[in-house]
Amino acid sequence: MSIQQITYRYAQGKQWALVDKNNRNITEYVYDGISYLTEKLFEVCKKDKYGIIDDNGKLITDTEYDWLEKINEHLFSVRVDKYWGLINNKGDILLSITYDQIYETPYRLEETSYIQIWKNGKCGLINGNGEIVVQADTYDLIDDEIQELGIFRVHIKRYRNESYIKTHEGYININNEIVIEPKYKYIYHAFDNYFIGCLGDNRVGMIDIYQNKILQFQYKSIEVSKDAGLILLQHQYGKKWELIKIKRNLFDKLRDFNYQSMEISNNSTIKIKDKDLYGLMDIEGNIILPIIYDYISSYDNVEPYFVIEKNGLRGLADECGNICIPVQYELLRKVSSNLVRVKRNGKYGICDLQGNEVVPCIHEYLYNAKDDRIAVCKNGKWGFFDNNGNAVIDFIYDEVESFSHQVASVVKDGQRYFLDIQGNFITQEYYGKIRFQSHR
Protein backbone atom coordinates (compact mmCIF):
# COMPACT_ATOMS: atom_id res chain seq x y z
CA MET A 1 0.00 0.00 0.00
CA SER A 2 1.19 3.53 -0.71
CA ILE A 3 1.50 6.20 1.94
CA GLN A 4 -1.60 7.88 0.50
CA GLN A 5 -3.63 4.77 1.43
CA ILE A 6 -2.42 4.60 5.04
CA THR A 7 -2.79 6.95 7.95
CA TYR A 8 -2.76 6.73 11.72
CA ARG A 9 -5.59 7.37 14.09
CA TYR A 10 -6.05 8.15 17.75
CA ALA A 11 -8.90 6.57 19.71
CA GLN A 12 -9.49 8.05 23.14
CA GLY A 13 -8.37 5.64 25.79
CA LYS A 14 -6.98 3.26 23.16
CA GLN A 15 -3.90 5.20 22.02
CA TRP A 16 -2.75 5.15 18.37
CA ALA A 17 -3.12 2.62 15.56
CA LEU A 18 -2.22 2.35 11.88
CA VAL A 19 -5.30 2.26 9.64
CA ASP A 20 -5.89 1.89 5.89
CA LYS A 21 -7.92 4.12 3.58
CA ASN A 22 -11.12 2.28 4.56
CA ASN A 23 -10.46 2.98 8.25
CA ARG A 24 -9.65 -0.66 8.91
CA ASN A 25 -7.02 -1.28 11.55
CA ILE A 26 -3.62 -2.47 10.39
CA THR A 27 -2.36 -2.51 14.00
CA GLU A 28 -4.05 -2.50 17.37
CA TYR A 29 -4.31 0.67 19.47
CA VAL A 30 -1.05 0.02 21.30
CA TYR A 31 1.19 3.01 20.50
CA ASP A 32 1.64 6.33 22.27
CA GLY A 33 2.47 7.95 18.92
CA ILE A 34 2.96 7.19 15.21
CA SER A 35 4.60 9.31 12.50
CA TYR A 36 5.73 8.89 8.89
CA LEU A 37 9.35 7.97 8.16
CA THR A 38 9.34 6.79 4.54
CA GLU A 39 6.89 5.53 1.91
CA LYS A 40 6.75 2.15 3.67
CA LEU A 41 7.94 2.81 7.22
CA PHE A 42 6.50 4.47 10.31
CA GLU A 43 8.06 5.55 13.59
CA VAL A 44 6.16 4.30 16.63
CA CYS A 45 6.47 5.25 20.29
CA LYS A 46 5.69 3.25 23.41
CA LYS A 47 6.43 4.49 26.93
CA ASP A 48 8.90 7.08 25.57
CA LYS A 49 10.78 4.45 23.54
CA TYR A 50 10.92 4.45 19.74
CA GLY A 51 10.88 1.78 17.06
CA ILE A 52 9.85 1.20 13.43
CA ILE A 53 6.96 -0.68 11.80
CA ASP A 54 6.22 -1.17 8.10
CA ASP A 55 2.98 -0.41 6.23
CA ASN A 56 1.66 -3.88 7.10
CA GLY A 57 2.16 -3.27 10.80
CA LYS A 58 5.15 -5.60 10.94
CA LEU A 59 7.70 -4.69 13.60
CA ILE A 60 11.02 -3.74 11.99
CA THR A 61 12.68 -2.86 15.27
CA ASP A 62 11.33 -2.97 18.82
CA THR A 63 10.47 0.23 20.67
CA GLU A 64 13.81 0.16 22.46
CA TYR A 65 15.47 3.44 21.50
CA ASP A 66 15.36 6.76 23.35
CA TRP A 67 15.33 8.66 20.04
CA LEU A 68 15.30 7.92 16.33
CA GLU A 69 16.20 10.16 13.37
CA LYS A 70 15.84 9.56 9.63
CA ILE A 71 19.07 10.03 7.65
CA ASN A 72 17.84 8.85 4.26
CA GLU A 73 15.27 6.38 2.90
CA HIS A 74 17.12 3.38 4.31
CA LEU A 75 19.30 4.69 7.15
CA PHE A 76 18.28 5.83 10.64
CA SER A 77 20.33 7.05 13.57
CA VAL A 78 19.19 5.78 16.97
CA ARG A 79 20.07 6.86 20.50
CA VAL A 80 20.22 4.94 23.77
CA ASP A 81 21.02 7.13 26.77
CA LYS A 82 23.58 9.61 25.37
CA TYR A 83 25.09 7.44 22.64
CA TRP A 84 24.13 7.00 19.00
CA GLY A 85 24.22 4.14 16.52
CA LEU A 86 23.00 3.41 13.01
CA ILE A 87 20.36 0.97 11.74
CA ASN A 88 19.01 0.23 8.27
CA ASN A 89 15.42 -0.13 7.08
CA LYS A 90 15.46 -3.81 8.06
CA GLY A 91 16.39 -3.01 11.65
CA ASP A 92 19.96 -4.29 11.30
CA ILE A 93 22.56 -2.46 13.39
CA LEU A 94 25.22 -1.03 11.09
CA LEU A 95 27.10 1.06 13.66
CA SER A 96 27.17 0.12 17.33
CA ILE A 97 25.54 2.51 19.77
CA THR A 98 28.82 4.01 20.92
CA TYR A 99 29.00 7.33 19.03
CA ASP A 100 28.60 10.83 20.45
CA GLN A 101 26.68 12.05 17.39
CA ILE A 102 25.45 10.73 14.07
CA TYR A 103 23.61 13.02 11.66
CA GLU A 104 22.57 15.52 14.32
CA THR A 105 25.58 17.83 14.26
CA PRO A 106 26.06 21.58 13.87
CA TYR A 107 28.66 20.88 11.17
CA ARG A 108 26.70 18.52 8.92
CA LEU A 109 28.03 18.44 5.36
CA GLU A 110 25.82 20.23 2.86
CA GLU A 111 24.55 18.69 -0.40
CA THR A 112 26.45 15.46 0.02
CA SER A 113 25.74 11.78 0.56
CA TYR A 114 28.35 11.64 3.31
CA ILE A 115 27.37 11.96 6.97
CA GLN A 116 29.56 12.98 9.88
CA ILE A 117 29.98 10.65 12.85
CA TRP A 118 31.51 11.72 16.15
CA LYS A 119 33.27 9.68 18.84
CA ASN A 120 35.37 10.89 21.77
CA GLY A 121 35.51 14.34 20.21
CA LYS A 122 36.80 13.07 16.85
CA CYS A 123 34.98 13.27 13.53
CA GLY A 124 34.60 10.57 10.87
CA LEU A 125 32.48 9.95 7.78
CA ILE A 126 30.00 7.34 6.60
CA ASN A 127 28.57 7.09 3.11
CA GLY A 128 24.92 6.88 2.12
CA ASN A 129 24.94 3.12 2.66
CA GLY A 130 26.14 3.44 6.25
CA GLU A 131 29.67 2.25 5.50
CA ILE A 132 32.54 3.93 7.32
CA VAL A 133 34.70 5.96 4.96
CA VAL A 134 36.81 7.70 7.60
CA GLN A 135 37.05 6.38 11.15
CA ALA A 136 36.23 8.85 13.93
CA ASP A 137 39.66 8.65 15.50
CA THR A 138 41.98 11.23 13.90
CA TYR A 139 40.31 14.46 12.82
CA ASP A 140 38.62 17.09 14.95
CA LEU A 141 36.36 18.12 12.07
CA ILE A 142 35.70 17.04 8.48
CA ASP A 143 33.85 19.48 6.23
CA ASP A 144 33.88 21.29 2.87
CA GLU A 145 33.43 18.41 0.45
CA ILE A 146 34.72 19.33 -3.03
CA GLN A 147 32.58 16.89 -4.98
CA GLU A 148 34.26 17.36 -8.37
CA LEU A 149 37.63 16.46 -6.80
CA GLY A 150 36.34 13.80 -4.40
CA ILE A 151 38.04 15.36 -1.36
CA PHE A 152 37.16 16.70 2.09
CA ARG A 153 38.80 19.33 4.30
CA VAL A 154 40.08 18.02 7.63
CA HIS A 155 40.95 19.90 10.82
CA ILE A 156 43.47 18.78 13.44
CA LYS A 157 43.74 20.68 16.71
CA ARG A 158 47.21 21.05 18.17
CA TYR A 159 47.82 21.18 21.93
CA ARG A 160 50.72 22.07 24.18
CA ASN A 161 50.60 20.97 27.82
CA GLU A 162 46.92 20.07 27.27
CA SER A 163 46.15 23.63 26.17
CA TYR A 164 44.81 24.27 22.67
CA ILE A 165 47.18 26.38 20.61
CA LYS A 166 46.09 26.13 16.94
CA THR A 167 44.31 24.14 14.23
CA HIS A 168 45.89 22.69 11.11
CA GLU A 169 43.82 22.16 7.96
CA GLY A 170 44.31 20.02 4.87
CA TYR A 171 42.39 17.69 2.54
CA ILE A 172 41.83 13.93 2.28
CA ASN A 173 40.11 11.79 -0.36
CA ILE A 174 37.33 9.23 0.09
CA ASN A 175 39.96 6.52 0.65
CA ASN A 176 41.16 8.47 3.70
CA GLU A 177 44.42 9.28 1.94
CA ILE A 178 46.02 12.67 2.52
CA VAL A 179 45.81 14.84 -0.59
CA ILE A 180 46.94 18.14 0.93
CA GLU A 181 48.96 17.87 4.12
CA PRO A 182 47.13 19.31 7.17
CA LYS A 183 49.60 22.07 7.96
CA TYR A 184 47.71 25.25 7.13
CA LYS A 185 46.12 27.75 9.49
CA TYR A 186 43.29 27.74 6.97
CA ILE A 187 42.88 26.45 3.44
CA TYR A 188 39.99 26.49 1.00
CA HIS A 189 39.20 25.57 -2.59
CA ALA A 190 39.58 28.59 -4.90
CA PHE A 191 38.73 27.17 -8.35
CA ASP A 192 39.53 24.16 -10.55
CA ASN A 193 42.55 22.39 -8.96
CA TYR A 194 43.72 25.42 -6.99
CA PHE A 195 43.59 26.19 -3.26
CA ILE A 196 44.35 29.26 -1.16
CA GLY A 197 46.10 28.56 2.12
CA CYS A 198 47.51 30.48 5.05
CA LEU A 199 50.53 29.39 7.06
CA GLY A 200 50.92 29.84 10.78
CA ASP A 201 52.73 33.15 10.38
CA ASN A 202 49.74 34.53 8.41
CA ARG A 203 51.47 34.40 5.02
CA VAL A 204 48.96 33.52 2.30
CA GLY A 205 49.71 31.68 -0.94
CA MET A 206 48.22 29.36 -3.55
CA ILE A 207 48.88 25.67 -4.27
CA ASP A 208 47.41 23.12 -6.64
CA ILE A 209 45.90 19.77 -5.65
CA TYR A 210 49.35 18.19 -6.05
CA GLN A 211 50.72 20.64 -3.43
CA ASN A 212 52.81 22.53 -5.97
CA LYS A 213 53.25 26.21 -5.08
CA ILE A 214 51.51 28.38 -7.66
CA LEU A 215 51.80 31.68 -5.78
CA GLN A 216 54.44 32.01 -3.08
CA PHE A 217 53.36 32.27 0.56
CA GLN A 218 54.24 35.94 0.92
CA TYR A 219 50.90 37.76 0.71
CA LYS A 220 48.49 39.22 3.24
CA SER A 221 45.42 38.18 1.24
CA ILE A 222 44.46 36.61 -2.08
CA GLU A 223 41.08 37.22 -3.71
CA VAL A 224 39.98 35.16 -6.70
CA SER A 225 37.17 35.79 -9.17
CA LYS A 226 37.10 32.89 -11.62
CA ASP A 227 34.22 34.50 -13.53
CA ALA A 228 36.22 37.69 -13.99
CA GLY A 229 39.41 35.72 -14.62
CA LEU A 230 41.25 37.70 -11.94
CA ILE A 231 43.45 37.13 -8.92
CA LEU A 232 44.03 40.10 -6.60
CA LEU A 233 47.08 39.91 -4.32
CA GLN A 234 47.67 42.12 -1.28
CA HIS A 235 51.25 42.32 -0.04
CA GLN A 236 52.10 41.91 3.63
CA TYR A 237 53.31 45.46 4.14
CA GLY A 238 52.46 48.87 2.76
CA LYS A 239 49.79 49.51 0.14
CA LYS A 240 51.12 47.28 -2.61
CA TRP A 241 48.69 45.18 -4.66
CA GLU A 242 49.12 42.94 -7.70
CA LEU A 243 46.52 42.08 -10.33
CA ILE A 244 46.87 38.77 -12.17
CA LYS A 245 44.80 37.59 -15.10
CA ILE A 246 43.85 33.92 -15.44
CA LYS A 247 44.04 32.57 -18.97
CA ARG A 248 43.46 28.83 -19.39
CA ASN A 249 45.08 28.13 -16.03
CA LEU A 250 48.04 30.37 -16.88
CA PHE A 251 48.67 33.35 -14.61
CA ASP A 252 49.69 36.60 -16.31
CA LYS A 253 50.62 39.54 -14.11
CA LEU A 254 49.02 42.77 -15.30
CA ARG A 255 50.67 45.35 -13.06
CA ASP A 256 51.26 46.60 -9.49
CA PHE A 257 49.11 49.16 -7.67
CA ASN A 258 49.47 51.29 -4.56
CA TYR A 259 46.08 51.75 -2.89
CA GLN A 260 44.61 51.48 0.59
CA SER A 261 42.30 48.70 -0.53
CA MET A 262 41.11 46.90 -3.65
CA GLU A 263 38.10 44.61 -4.04
CA ILE A 264 36.76 42.66 -7.01
CA SER A 265 33.12 43.76 -7.08
CA ASN A 266 31.71 41.87 -10.07
CA ASN A 267 32.86 40.24 -13.27
CA SER A 268 34.20 43.46 -14.79
CA THR A 269 34.83 45.99 -12.01
CA ILE A 270 37.24 46.51 -9.11
CA LYS A 271 36.43 48.89 -6.26
CA ILE A 272 39.48 50.85 -5.10
CA LYS A 273 40.21 53.10 -2.13
CA ASP A 274 42.97 55.67 -1.83
CA LYS A 275 43.39 58.47 0.72
CA ASP A 276 40.01 57.46 2.18
CA LEU A 277 38.20 58.05 -1.13
CA TYR A 278 36.72 55.49 -3.53
CA GLY A 279 36.63 54.89 -7.27
CA LEU A 280 36.25 52.07 -9.80
CA MET A 281 38.73 50.26 -12.03
CA ASP A 282 38.14 47.84 -14.91
CA ILE A 283 39.76 44.39 -15.05
CA GLU A 284 42.59 45.74 -17.21
CA GLY A 285 43.62 48.14 -14.44
CA ASN A 286 42.19 51.31 -15.98
CA ILE A 287 40.40 53.89 -13.78
CA ILE A 288 36.80 54.15 -15.04
CA LEU A 289 35.34 56.17 -12.15
CA PRO A 290 37.60 58.76 -10.50
CA ILE A 291 38.70 58.24 -6.89
CA ILE A 292 36.66 61.13 -5.48
CA TYR A 293 33.73 59.48 -3.68
CA ASP A 294 33.20 59.07 0.05
CA TYR A 295 31.88 55.53 -0.44
CA ILE A 296 30.84 53.06 -3.14
CA SER A 297 28.55 50.10 -2.46
CA SER A 298 26.46 47.60 -4.40
CA TYR A 299 22.98 48.70 -5.45
CA ASP A 300 20.64 46.35 -3.57
CA ASN A 301 22.73 43.43 -4.92
CA VAL A 302 21.69 44.38 -8.47
CA GLU A 303 24.51 44.16 -11.01
CA PRO A 304 25.98 46.00 -12.78
CA TYR A 305 25.16 49.09 -10.69
CA PHE A 306 26.89 50.83 -7.78
CA VAL A 307 25.63 53.41 -5.29
CA ILE A 308 28.14 56.27 -5.16
CA GLU A 309 28.20 58.76 -2.26
CA LYS A 310 29.70 62.21 -1.85
CA ASN A 311 29.03 64.91 0.76
CA GLY A 312 26.05 62.97 2.13
CA LEU A 313 24.33 62.63 -1.26
CA ARG A 314 23.95 59.53 -3.44
CA GLY A 315 23.78 58.59 -7.08
CA LEU A 316 24.13 55.52 -9.27
CA ALA A 317 26.97 54.38 -11.56
CA ASP A 318 27.22 51.34 -13.83
CA GLU A 319 30.08 48.86 -14.25
CA CYS A 320 31.61 50.99 -17.00
CA GLY A 321 31.86 54.02 -14.71
CA ASN A 322 28.99 55.89 -16.35
CA ILE A 323 26.88 58.06 -14.02
CA CYS A 324 23.32 56.77 -14.41
CA ILE A 325 21.72 58.87 -11.66
CA PRO A 326 23.42 62.12 -10.55
CA VAL A 327 24.80 62.37 -7.02
CA GLN A 328 22.03 64.61 -5.69
CA TYR A 329 19.75 62.42 -3.57
CA GLU A 330 19.64 61.84 0.18
CA LEU A 331 18.33 58.31 -0.29
CA LEU A 332 18.41 55.82 -3.13
CA ARG A 333 16.62 52.44 -2.97
CA LYS A 334 15.39 49.89 -5.46
CA VAL A 335 11.61 49.99 -6.06
CA SER A 336 11.38 47.55 -8.96
CA SER A 337 13.69 46.10 -11.60
CA ASN A 338 13.81 49.39 -13.53
CA LEU A 339 12.83 52.05 -10.98
CA VAL A 340 14.66 53.66 -8.07
CA ARG A 341 13.12 55.37 -5.05
CA VAL A 342 14.92 58.67 -4.41
CA LYS A 343 14.68 61.42 -1.80
CA ARG A 344 15.64 65.06 -2.28
CA ASN A 345 15.08 67.90 0.19
CA GLY A 346 13.04 65.54 2.36
CA LYS A 347 10.59 64.60 -0.44
CA TYR A 348 10.35 61.31 -2.33
CA GLY A 349 10.19 60.54 -6.03
CA ILE A 350 11.11 57.85 -8.55
CA CYS A 351 13.94 57.71 -11.10
CA ASP A 352 14.50 55.22 -13.88
CA LEU A 353 17.95 53.70 -14.41
CA GLN A 354 18.78 56.39 -16.98
CA GLY A 355 18.41 59.11 -14.34
CA ASN A 356 15.04 60.42 -15.52
CA GLU A 357 12.86 61.55 -12.63
CA VAL A 358 9.66 59.84 -13.77
CA VAL A 359 7.92 60.82 -10.52
CA PRO A 360 9.09 64.20 -9.14
CA CYS A 361 10.38 64.48 -5.58
CA ILE A 362 7.25 66.13 -4.15
CA HIS A 363 5.77 63.23 -2.13
CA GLU A 364 5.82 62.62 1.62
CA TYR A 365 6.54 58.93 1.16
CA LEU A 366 6.40 55.95 -1.19
CA TYR A 367 6.89 52.22 -0.79
CA ASN A 368 8.31 49.35 -2.81
CA ALA A 369 6.23 47.91 -5.62
CA LYS A 370 3.85 45.03 -4.99
CA ASP A 371 1.64 43.63 -7.75
CA ASP A 372 3.01 46.40 -10.04
CA ARG A 373 1.65 49.08 -7.71
CA ILE A 374 3.61 51.59 -5.60
CA ALA A 375 1.87 53.17 -2.59
CA VAL A 376 2.59 56.94 -2.54
CA CYS A 377 1.64 59.73 -0.11
CA LYS A 378 1.15 63.33 -1.33
CA ASN A 379 -0.23 66.21 0.75
CA GLY A 380 -1.38 63.72 3.39
CA LYS A 381 -3.38 61.58 0.93
CA TRP A 382 -2.46 58.17 -0.47
CA GLY A 383 -2.67 56.78 -4.01
CA PHE A 384 -0.78 54.39 -6.26
CA PHE A 385 1.69 54.53 -9.17
CA ASP A 386 2.47 51.64 -11.51
CA ASN A 387 5.99 50.36 -12.18
CA ASN A 388 6.38 52.84 -15.03
CA GLY A 389 5.78 55.80 -12.72
CA ASN A 390 2.23 56.50 -13.93
CA ALA A 391 -0.44 57.55 -11.40
CA VAL A 392 -3.11 54.82 -11.65
CA ILE A 393 -5.13 55.33 -8.43
CA ASP A 394 -5.99 58.85 -7.26
CA PHE A 395 -4.57 60.46 -4.12
CA ILE A 396 -7.83 60.47 -2.16
CA TYR A 397 -7.27 57.91 0.63
CA ASP A 398 -6.38 58.53 4.28
CA GLU A 399 -4.73 55.14 4.67
CA VAL A 400 -3.73 52.34 2.30
CA GLU A 401 -2.27 48.88 2.57
CA SER A 402 0.08 47.46 -0.05
CA PHE A 403 -1.44 45.27 -2.74
CA SER A 404 -1.55 41.54 -2.07
CA HIS A 405 -2.94 39.13 -4.66
CA GLN A 406 -3.96 42.24 -6.67
CA VAL A 407 -6.16 43.56 -3.85
CA ALA A 408 -5.50 46.56 -1.56
CA SER A 409 -7.31 47.70 1.55
CA VAL A 410 -7.89 51.49 1.74
CA VAL A 411 -9.56 53.90 4.16
CA LYS A 412 -11.45 57.06 3.18
CA ASP A 413 -13.41 59.25 5.62
CA GLY A 414 -13.21 56.50 8.24
CA GLN A 415 -14.72 53.86 5.93
CA ARG A 416 -12.67 50.85 4.76
CA TYR A 417 -12.85 49.69 1.12
CA PHE A 418 -11.10 47.15 -1.08
CA LEU A 419 -9.64 47.96 -4.49
CA ASP A 420 -8.41 45.95 -7.45
CA ILE A 421 -5.25 47.11 -9.26
CA GLN A 422 -7.32 49.39 -11.53
CA GLY A 423 -8.74 51.15 -8.44
CA ASN A 424 -12.23 49.62 -8.74
CA PHE A 425 -14.12 48.77 -5.56
CA ILE A 426 -14.60 45.03 -4.92
CA THR A 427 -16.66 43.03 -2.44
CA GLN A 428 -15.51 41.19 0.66
CA GLU A 429 -16.43 37.84 -0.89
CA TYR A 430 -13.79 38.43 -3.56
CA TYR A 431 -10.77 39.20 -1.44
CA GLY A 432 -11.32 36.62 1.33
CA LYS A 433 -8.53 36.24 3.87
CA ILE A 434 -5.69 38.34 2.45
CA ARG A 435 -3.00 39.84 4.68
CA PHE A 436 -2.01 43.46 3.98
CA GLN A 437 0.81 45.80 5.00
CA SER A 438 -0.60 49.05 6.33
CA HIS A 439 0.59 52.57 5.34
CA ARG A 440 -0.92 55.67 6.88
N, C-alpha and C positions, 0 to 999 in steps of 0.2 A: 504494500500500500504506500502511496505517496504521502508526503507530509500534509498535503491539502486535504487528505481523507481522514487524518487522525488529529485529535486534539486531546486536551486533558480537562478534567472536570472536577469540581469540588462539591461534595455532598456534606451538608452540615452534620457533624458528628461522625462522619465516615471517612474523613480525610480526602485524599486525591486519588483519582484513577485515570488510566488511559482509556479513551473511548474512540470508536470509529465514527464515520460520517453519519451513521444511522443511530448514533447514541447508544450503541451496544458496547458493553464493557470489554476491553481487551485485558485489563488487569482488575484486581479487586481494589477496594478503597483502603489501601494500606500505607500510602505515602504521605509524608508531611508536605511535600512539594514536588512538582514535576516541571521541567522546562526543556525546550528544544536544544539539541546539540548539533545534529546533522540531519540530513534527509531521512535517515533510518534509525537514529539514536536519540535517546532522551536521558537527561540527567534526573535522577530521583534522589529524594532526601528522606531519611528516617532517623529520628532522634538526633538531629544535627550531624548525621553522617551521610556521605554522598556516594552514589554508585551510578551505574549506567544500565539501561534496558534498551532492547531494540523495539521496532514497531510492532512486533508480535507479543510484546510483554516479556520476552525471554531475558533473563538476567545475564548481562555481559560481565559485570563485576559487582560484587556485594557492596552494600552501603557501609563501607569500612573506612572511608577517607574523610578527613576533616575539611578538605576543600578540593575542588576539581576545576580545571581550566582547559578550554579547548585551545589547541595550538593550530591544528589544521583538521581536515576531514577525517584523518585516521590517527592522529596523535593527541594525547591529553596529558597534561601535567597534573599530578595528584600530590596532596600534602597530608602527612601524618605528624601531629605535633608541629614542630617548626621545620621539618625537613621535607624536601620535595623529591619525587621520582617521576618516571615517565611510563605510560601504558599505551597500548595501541587500541584499535577499535574492536579487538577480540578480547580485551581484558588482560593480555599478556604484559608482564612487566619488562620493559626494555631497559630502563635505568633504575637501579635500586634507590630506595627512598633514603638517600644520604646526602642530597644536595641542598645548598642554602637557598638557591633560586633556580627555577627553570621557567623561561618565558616571561614571568612577571619580573621585569627589571627596568630601571630607569634608563638603561643604555641599550635597549633592544635595537638590533640592526634593522634598518629601514629597507623596504622593497627587496627582500632577500629571502631565500628558502632556508637560510641558516639561522639557528636559534642559539642564544647564549645560555650557558649553564655555569653555575657558580658553586664552588666548594672551598671551604676554608679560606675565603677571601680571594681565590683565584678564579679566572674566567676561562671557559672552554667553549667549544662549538659542537653542535650536532646538526646533521642535515635534515631535510624534510622527511626522511624515513626513520628518524630517531637514532641514526648511527653516529657514534662519536667521531668527529673529524679532528678536533684538538682537545686533548685531555685538559681538565681544569686543574692544572698543577704547576704551571709556569708563569702565565701572564696575568697581570693585574687588571687588564681590560683588553678586549678585542672589539674593534669597531671599524667603520669606514671601509666596507667592502667595495672594491673596484671590480665590478662584475666582468668588464671586458678583458681584464688582465688576470682574473681569478685569484686575487690576493686580498688580504685583510691587514689592517693596521693593528699592531700590538703595542702594549704599554707595559713597561717593567719599572716598578718603583725601586729606587736605590735607598739604602739605609746606612747610617753610620751610628754605631752604639745604640741601635734600636730606634734611632730618630730618623724620620724621613728627610731626605735631603733633595732629591730630584727624581724625575721620571725620564726614562729613555724610550724613544719610539722607533719603530721600524715596520717592516711588512713581512708576512709569511704567505705561503700558498696553501691550497686546500689539502696538500699532503703534509702540512705542518713543517715544511722546509723553509728556512730563512731565505727570503729574497733580497731584502734590504736590512742590513744589520741594525738591530735596535740600539742606536747610539746617539740619536738626535734628541735635542730638547723638544722639538716638534718637527713633524714632517707631514706633508699632504700631497695628494696627487694634483698636479697642475694641468696637464693635458697630455694626450697620447701616452708615450712611455716616460714622461718627465715628471719629476717630483721636486718640490721646494722644501728644503730642510734648514734647520737652525741648530748650530752646535751650542755646547754649553756656555761658551763665551759670547753668545748672542750674534755671532757672525752667520749670515744667511747666504746660501748658495743653491745651486741646482744640480741634480744628478739624474741619470737615466735609470731604468729598471735594472740595468746590469751594474749599477753603482759607479759608473764612470762619471767623473766631474765634468759637467757641461759649462757651468759658471762657477768660478772660484768662490770659496766661502770667505768673502771679504766685504759683504754688503750689509747695510742696516735693514733693508727690506727689498723684496722683489714682488712686483705686481705683474700678473699675466692676463692678457685678454686674447684668447685664441681667436675669437671672432674678428677682432681688430687686427690680429697678426702682430701684436706688440708685446714686448717685455720692457717694463720700466724698473730701473735699478736705482736705489738710493744708497749712496756711499755712507760709510760709518761716520765720517766727520765732515763738518762744513755743510755747504748747500749744493754739493755736486750730485748731479743725476745723469744717468745714461739712458738712451732710448735705443732699443734693439728691435729690428724687424724680423719676423719669422717668415721664412720662405721655404716651404717644403722641408721643414725640419732643419733648415740651415739658419744660422743666426747672424744677421748683418747689422753691425753697429751703425746707427745713423749719425749721432753726434752727442756731445756732452752739453749739459745745461747747468746754470747756477741759479736756482730758485729756492724759496723757502719750502714749498711743497709742490708736488705734481700728482695728478690723479687721473687715471683713464676713466672717462665718464660714460662713453658709449663706444660704438664701433668706429667712430671717426673723429672723436674729439677728446682732448686732454685739458682738464682744468688745471690752471697754474696759479701760484701765489708768490708774490714778490713784494717786499716792503709793505706787508700787510694789505696789499690790494690784489684783486683777482682779474684774470683774463682767460681766454681760450686759445688753444693751439690745435692745429690739425695733426694727423698721424705722421706727417712728413717733418714736423718740427717747426712749421710756420705759424706765426702769431696771426690769428683770424679775428680776435676780439681784443682790443687793447687792455693792458693791465691797469685799469683805472677804477674798477668797481669795488665797493665795500664787501660784497659777497656775491657768489654765484651758486645756485642750487638747482636741482632737478625740478621740473614743472609737473608736480603731482604725478611723478613717475611716468610722464608721457614723453617719449622720444619723438622727434629730436630737439626738444625745446629746453631752454634754461631760463630760470628767473634770475634777472640781474638787478642788483640793488646799489643805489648811490644816494647819499645824503638823506636816507630814510624813505626814499621813493623806489618803486619797482617798475620793471618792464620785462619784456620777453625777447630772447634771442634764439636763433636756430643753430643747428650744428655747423653751419658754414660761417657763423659770426654775424649774420644779418640781424639787424634790429627789427623785430616783427611788431612789437608794441613799445612805444617810447617810454623812457623811464620817467613817469610823471604820476604814478598812482601809489596811494598809500597801501593798497591791498590788491592782490592779484590771485584769483583762485579759479580752478576749472569748474565750469558749469555743465558743459556737455563736450562732446568730441571736438566741436569746432567753435565753441564760445567760451569766453573768459569773463568771470565776474571781476569788476574793477571798482575801486573807491577813490574819489578825488574830492578834496575839500569836505570830507565827511559824508558825501552822497555817493550812492551806488549806481552803476550802469553796467553795460555789457559791451565787450569788444569781440570782434572776430580775430582769427589768427593772423590777419593781415594788418591789424592795428586800427581797423575802422570801428568807430564807436557806434554800433548799431542801435544801442539804447543809451541815451545821454545820461550822464551822472547827475541826475536830479531826484533820485528816489531814496526814501529813508532806509529801505532794505530790500534784498532779494535773495532767493534761496536756489539751491541746485535743482536742476531739471528732474522731474519725475513724470513719466508718461508723456514726454515731449511738452511739458508745461512747467513754467518757472513762476513761482509765487513772488509778487512784487508789491511793495508798499510805497504809495505816493500821496503826500498831503494827508496822511493818516488813514487812507483807504487802500484796500487790497484788491488786486486783479491778477491777471496771468498773461505772460508772454509765451510764445512758442519758441522752439529751439533756433529759429531764424531771427529772433528779436522782434517779432511782430506782436502787437497787443491783440489778444484774441478774446479776452474776457475783461469787461470794463472794470474800472477802479471804483466800485460802489459798495464794497463789503467791509464790515468792521473787523472781521476775523475770517481767516481761511485756514484750511488744512491741506497739506500737499496731496496731489492726486495719488490714488492707489487703485489699481485695476480700472483706470480711466474714470474714476469717480472722486469728487472732492466735496468735503463738507464745508459750508460757508455760513456766516452769520451776518444778517442785515437787520438793523432796528430791533435787535433782541430776538429775532426769529431765525431758527436754523433751517437751512435748505441743503439740497444735494444737487450737484451739477455734473453733467457729462463734460467731455473735453471741448465741446463746442460752446459750453456755457448754458446749455438748456437744463431746465429743472427736471429732475426725475423723482420717481416715487421710492418709498422705503422698501417696497417689495423687490425693487431692482437691485439695490446696492447690498442688501443683506448684511452680513457681519464682516465689514471691512474696517481695518484699523488705519487711522489717519495720524499724521504728525501736525500738531497745531501751530499756527502762526497768528499772532495778534499784535 
